Amino acid sequence: MRNKFAVYVSILLCVIGFMISSSICKKAEASGLALYEWSARGNALGGAMIARADDPSAIAWNPAGITQLSGTQFLAGVTGISIKNELTTTYNGKSQSQNLKDKIYTPPHSYFTHQLTDKVWLGVGTFTRFGLGTSFSEDWAGRYSSYSTELNTFSINPNIAYKYNKYLSFAMGVELMYVRADLRNKIDPTGADDPDDTSHDIDQRIIVDGVTPGFNAGLRITPNDQWAFGFSYRSKMLHHADGSASYNVPDGISTTNYFNDSEITMSMNTPNMFFFGLEYKPVPNFSVEADAIYSEWSSYSDISYGFSKATAIGRKNITIDKKWEDVWRFQFGLEYLPIENLALRAGYVYDQSPIREGYEDYMIPANDRQILSTGFGLTFDKLVVDVSYMYLWMKDRTINARPGTGIIDTSTKNGQSHVVGFSLGYNF
């Protein structure tokens, strides 16, 4: 009876966590499209959780790892992300510096796991895998490409895991991802796109959302007490989001019957992702892990928009080439327990940018990134508290002008982020 009560309470907590997460996730963002802030412990370890996978956040990293978790466990938290980046645009010999508007983004996470038998475990996670957000002043020089972008996603991911023997576990899951995009830019109906002249600017705002299914799988092998190998996979998703395109036309601007509000569909792909991890534990209270993540971003070749009215912008279909490339992310993490109830953690990440030269834009003015991380965990009987801090810095980038796209000669510098994470867990 007590076990049933624990399960019911955990399910209720997970539902509450999901409801809270749903309201918070509208602000989820990072300087790149892929997010990995799935728990404070994972953040502190630089994401090196693919082979370790020994707390409820394993659902996100490698769900085969939940076969290490006895009874019923719950974990929830949030990550705060503060981003800075400075862009300098040059047009007609004039340079202008523009900083991203200050914002703090808060992608949440929550996980629930339950051991059904000695062989079978169930788990469900709610977390954010993709997101971006950039915001500039409405009159900045790059406004004809973009002055405000928010792409938010939120995943619900139930899994079932099976422990074949003490050496091998595997898992499978289904992912439902909610996607919402809010994209804003200016249009010059004269076609001049002069950064110094705002008198003809028409404001365009596109808001779309939708739900996309996908699947995932995981494998964990432990040949002995010192070594563990983890592998997981998350599938490519074909997103179709519906919504509206609206236009704010200043008085006195002739539009020849264009720029009428319209229904719209946006289509884009997110990639297959392959996760590899190797953990070594030379002594029981110290472990080191090295991971690699391969993302097939070449599937994000374009974004297409379909308007219900040709009178919106003069044609019904537009395709914007992205042509991203496949990339690797490498992450390393150390965990040391000087005493039984205290864990000290540190990590390092090198994250390649998938954005090709000649296809950069102001939606994601990003480049290769590096991260240093640290944090700690405290255990109080059945309660677990994890805290993390990450410092991210980004390689400077030069973007060449592309006429007709709103992209002008631009350089980016001083790209950095401060990331603070907090998670609270309970073992029933």
C-alpha positions in Angstrom: 0.0 0.0 0.0 2.8 2.3 0.9 4.5 1.6 -2.5 1.3 2.4 -4.3 1.0 5.7 -2.4 4.6 6.6 -3.4 3.9 5.9 -7.0 0.7 8.0 -7.0 2.4 10.9 -5.2 5.3 10.8 -7.8 3.0 10.8 -10.7 1.2 13.8 -9.2 4.5 15.6 -8.7 5.5 14.8 -12.3 2.2 16.2 -13.6 2.7 19.4 -11.5 6.2 19.6 -12.7 5.0 19.3 -16.3 2.4 22.1 -15.7 5.0 24.4 -14.3 7.4 23.5 -17.0 4.8 24.2 -19.7 4.4 27.8 -18.4 8.1 28.4 -18.0 9.3 26.8 -21.3 8.1 29.7 -23.3 11.3 31.5 -22.3 13.6 28.6 -23.0 16.6 29.7 -25.1 20.3 29.3 -25.7 22.8 30.8 -28.1 22.5 27.8 -30.3 19.6 25.6 -31.5 20.5 22.5 -29.5 20.1 22.6 -25.7 21.6 20.2 -23.2 20.7 21.8 -19.9 18.7 18.8 -18.7 19.7 18.7 -15.0 21.9 20.7 -12.6 24.1 17.6 -12.1 24.4 17.1 -15.8 25.3 20.8 -16.3 28.0 20.6 -13.6 29.5 17.6 -15.4 29.5 19.3 -18.8 26.7 16.9 -19.8 28.9 13.8 -19.2 26.0 11.6 -18.3 25.6 9.2 -21.2 27.5 6.3 -19.6 27.0 7.3 -16.0 23.2 7.7 -16.4 22.5 7.0 -12.7 19.8 9.5 -11.8 16.3 10.2 -13.2 17.8 12.7 -15.8 19.1 9.6 -17.6 15.8 9.7 -19.4 17.2 12.6 -21.4 20.8 11.4 -21.7 20.4 7.6 -21.9 17.2 6.0 -20.6 18.9 2.5 -20.3 20.5 3.9 -17.2 17.3 4.1 -15.2 17.7 0.3 -14.5 20.2 1.5 -11.8 17.5 3.3 -9.9 15.7 1.4 -7.2 12.0 2.0 -6.3 10.4 5.3 -7.3 12.4 8.5 -7.9 11.6 12.1 -9.0 13.8 14.9 -10.1 12.8 18.5 -11.2 14.5 21.8 -11.6 15.4 24.7 -13.8 18.4 26.3 -15.5 18.8 30.1 -15.8 20.7 31.3 -18.9 22.0 34.8 -19.4 23.5 35.5 -22.9 25.6 38.3 -24.2 26.8 38.9 -27.8 28.0 42.0 -29.6 27.4 42.5 -33.3 29.0 45.2 -35.4 27.4 45.9 -38.8 29.0 47.9 -41.6 27.0 49.6 -44.4 28.1 52.3 -46.8 31.2 52.8 -44.8 29.4 53.3 -41.5 29.7 50.9 -38.6 27.2 50.3 -35.9 27.4 48.2 -32.7 24.4 46.4 -31.4 24.2 44.1 -28.3 21.6 41.4 -27.8 18.9 42.6 -25.4 19.4 41.4 -21.9 17.2 38.5 -21.0 17.3 35.5 -18.7 15.9 32.3 -20.1 14.7 29.4 -17.9 14.4 26.0 -19.6 12.9 23.5 -17.0 13.2 19.8 -16.5 11.3 17.1 -14.6 11.7 13.3 -14.5 9.9 10.4 -12.9 11.1 6.8 -12.8 9.6 3.6 -11.3 10.9 0.1 -10.9 8.2 -2.4 -11.9 10.1 -5.6 -11.4 13.7 -6.8 -11.1 13.9 -6.5 -15.0 11.6 -3.7 -16.0 11.6 0.1 -15.3 9.3 2.9 -16.5 10.2 6.6 -16.8 9.0 9.8 -18.2 10.8 13.1 -18.7 9.8 16.6 -19.6 12.7 18.8 -20.9 13.8 21.2 -23.7 16.0 19.9 -26.5 16.0 22.9 -28.9 15.6 26.6 -28.6 16.9 29.9 -29.7 16.2 33.5 -28.9 17.8 36.8 -30.2 16.3 40.2 -29.7 17.6 43.6 -31.1 16.1 47.0 -31.3 13.4 47.4 -34.0 15.5 50.0 -36.0 18.8 48.1 -35.9 20.7 47.7 -39.2 19.9 44.0 -39.6 16.2 44.3 -39.1 15.3 43.3 -42.6 16.6 39.8 -41.8 15.4 39.7 -38.2 15.1 41.8 -35.1 13.4 39.3 -32.8 13.4 35.5 -32.9 12.1 33.0 -30.4 12.0 29.3 -31.2 10.8 27.2 -28.1 10.4 23.5 -27.9 9.3 21.3 -25.1 9.4 17.4 -25.0 7.4 14.8 -23.2 9.4 11.5 -23.3 8.0 8.3 -21.8 10.4 5.3 -21.8 10.6 1.6 -20.9 13.9 0.1 -19.8 14.8 -3.6 -19.5 17.7 -5.1 -17.6 18.8 -8.1 -19.5 21.5 -9.0 -16.9 23.9 -7.2 -14.6 26.1 -6.3 -17.6 23.5 -5.1 -20.2 20.4 -2.8 -20.1 18.5 -1.2 -23.0 15.5 1.1 -23.4 13.1 2.6 -25.9 10.9 5.6 -25.8 8.5 7.9 -27.6 9.0 11.7 -27.8 6.3 14.3 -28.4 7.8 17.7 -29.0 5.9 20.9 -28.9 7.3 23.6 -31.1 6.5 27.3 -31.0 8.1 30.0 -33.1 7.7 33.8 -32.9 9.7 35.5 -35.8 9.8 39.2 -36.4 11.5 41.3 -39.1 11.0 44.5 -41.1 10.1 44.6 -44.8 10.9 47.6 -47.1 8.3 47.5 -49.9 10.6 49.7 -52.1 13.2 47.0 -52.0 15.9 49.4 -51.0 16.5 47.8 -47.5 18.4 50.9 -46.4 19.5 50.4 -42.8 19.5 54.2 -42.4 15.9 54.7 -43.6 13.0 53.4 -41.4 10.3 55.5 -43.1 9.1 52.6 -45.3 9.4 49.8 -42.7 6.5 47.3 -42.5 6.5 45.0 -39.5 6.1 41.3 -40.2 5.3 38.9 -37.3 5.0 35.1 -37.8 3.7 33.0 -34.9 3.3 29.2 -35.4 3.1 26.1 -33.2 2.6 22.4 -33.5 3.4 19.0 -32.0 5.8 16.5 -33.6 6.4 12.8 -32.7 9.8 11.1 -32.6 11.5 8.2 -30.8 14.6 7.3 -28.9 16.6 4.3 -27.7 19.4 3.6 -25.3 22.0 1.0 -24.4 24.3 0.7 -21.3 27.0 -1.9 -20.9 28.9 -2.5 -17.6 31.6 -5.2 -18.1 32.8 -4.6 -14.5 32.5 -2.2 -11.5 35.0 0.3 -13.0 33.9 0.7 -16.6 30.6 1.7 -18.2 29.7 2.3 -21.9 26.6 4.2 -22.9 24.9 4.8 -26.3 21.6 6.5 -27.1 19.8 7.8 -30.1 17.2 10.4 -30.8 15.4 10.5 -34.1 15.1 13.1 -36.7 11.8 15.1 -36.5 9.9 16.6 -39.4 8.1 19.6 -37.9 5.0 21.3 -39.4 3.7 24.2 -37.4 0.6 26.3 -38.2 -0.2 29.8 -37.3 -0.5 33.3 -38.7 1.5 36.0 -40.4 0.5 39.6 -39.5 1.6 43.0 -40.9 1.7 46.5 -39.5 1.7 48.9 -42.3 2.5 52.6 -41.5 0.0 55.2 -42.7 0.8 56.7 -46.1 2.7 53.5 -47.4 1.4 52.2 -50.7 1.4 48.4 -50.7 -0.6 47.7 -53.9 -2.8 45.2 -52.1 0.0 43.3 -50.4 0.9 42.7 -46.8 -2.5 41.3 -45.8 -2.6 39.1 -42.7 -2.6 35.4 -43.6 -2.6 31.9 -42.2 0.8 30.2 -42.5 2.5 26.9 -42.2 6.2 26.6 -41.3 8.2 23.4 -42.0 11.7 22.4 -40.8 13.7 19.4 -39.6 15.6 18.7 -36.4 18.4 16.1 -36.7 19.2 12.5 -35.9 21.4 12.6 -32.8 23.8 9.9 -31.6 25.2 9.9 -28.1 28.3 8.0 -27.0 29.8 7.9 -23.5 32.6 6.1 -21.6 32.8 6.2 -17.8 35.8 5.0 -15.7 35.5 4.7 -11.9 39.0 3.8 -10.5 37.7 4.0 -6.9 34.1 4.0 -5.6 34.0 7.7 -4.8 35.6 9.1 -8.0 34.6 8.9 -11.6 35.5 10.4 -14.9 33.5 10.3 -18.2 34.2 11.3 -21.8 31.3 11.7 -24.2 30.7 12.6 -27.8 27.5 13.6 -29.5 27.1 13.5 -33.3 24.2 15.6 -34.7 23.2 15.3 -38.4 22.3 18.9 -38.8 22.6 18.5 -42.6 18.9 17.5 -42.4 18.2 21.2 -41.5 18.7 22.2 -45.0 15.9 24.9 -45.2 12.9 26.4 -43.6 9.8 26.6 -45.8 6.8 28.9 -45.3 3.4 28.4 -46.9 1.0 31.3 -46.9 -2.8 30.8 -47.4 -2.9 34.2 -49.3 -0.7 35.3 -52.1 -1.6 38.9 -51.1 0.5 38.5 -47.9 3.9 39.1 -49.6 3.2 38.5 -53.3 3.6 34.7 -53.4 2.4 31.7 -51.4 5.6 29.7 -50.8 9.0 30.7 -49.6 12.0 28.5 -48.9 15.0 29.9 -47.0 18.2 27.9 -47.4 20.1 26.9 -44.2 22.4 24.1 -45.4 23.8 23.4 -42.0 26.4 20.7 -41.6 26.8 17.6 -39.4 28.9 18.4 -36.2 30.3 16.9 -33.0 30.0 17.9 -29.4 32.7 16.6 -27.0 32.1 16.7 -23.2 34.1 15.6 -20.2 33.1 15.4 -16.5 34.6 14.5 -13.1 32.7 13.6 -10.0 34.3 13.2 -6.5 32.6 12.4 -3.2 34.9 13.5 -0.3 32.2 12.3 2.1 29.2 10.1 1.5 26.6 12.9 1.2 28.6 15.5 -0.8 29.5 15.3 -4.5 31.9 17.8 -6.1 31.7 18.1 -9.9 33.5 19.8 -12.9 33.3 19.6 -16.6 34.4 20.9 -20.0 32.6 21.0 -23.4 33.7 21.8 -26.9 30.6 22.3 -29.1 31.0 22.7 -32.9 28.7 25.1 -34.8 26.7 23.6 -37.7 26.3 27.0 -39.5 28.2 27.1 -42.8 30.0 30.1 -44.0 27.7 32.0 -46.3 24.5 30.8 -44.6 24.8 32.8 -41.3 21.9 34.9 -40.2 20.8 37.0 -37.2 18.4 34.4 -35.9 21.5 32.5 -34.6 24.6 34.7 -34.9 26.7 31.8 -33.4 30.0 29.9 -33.8 32.0 27.2 -32.1 31.5 27.2 -28.3 33.5 26.1 -25.2 32.1 25.6 -21.7 33.7 25.2 -18.3 31.3 23.9 -15.6 31.3 23.1 -11.9 28.8 22.3 -9.2 27.9 20.2 -6.2 25.3 17.8 -4.9 24.0 17.2 -1.4 22.0 14.2 -0.2 19.7 14.4 2.8 18.4 10.9 3.4 15.9 10.6 0.5 16.2 14.2 -0.7 18.8 15.3 -3.3 19.9 18.9 -4.0 22.1 19.7 -7.1 23.5 23.1 -8.0 25.6 24.0 -11.1 27.3 26.9 -12.8 28.6 27.0 -16.4 30.5 29.7 -18.2 30.3 29.6 -22.0 32.3 31.6 -24.5 31.9 31.6 -28.3 34.4 32.1 -31.1 34.2 35.5 -32.9 32.7 35.4 -36.4 32.7 37.5 -39.6 29.5 37.5 -41.7 29.7 38.7 -45.3 26.8 40.7 -46.8 24.2 38.8 -48.9 22.1 41.2 -50.9 18.4 40.5 -50.9 18.5 38.7 -47.6 18.8 41.6 -45.1 22.3 40.3 -44.1 24.9 43.1 -44.2 28.7 42.9 -43.4 28.8 41.9 -39.7 31.3 40.8 -37.1 30.4 39.1 -33.8 32.5 39.2 -30.7 32.4 38.7 -26.9 29.8 36.0 -27.2 29.3 34.5 -23.7 26.8 33.0 -21.4 26.4 32.5 -17.6 24.3 29.4 -16.8 23.1 28.5 -13.3 21.2 25.3 -12.6 19.2 23.9 -9.7 17.5 20.5 -9.4 15.7 18.9 -6.5 15.2 15.1 -6.3 13.4 12.7 -4.0 13.7 8.9 -3.7 10.6 7.3 -2.4 
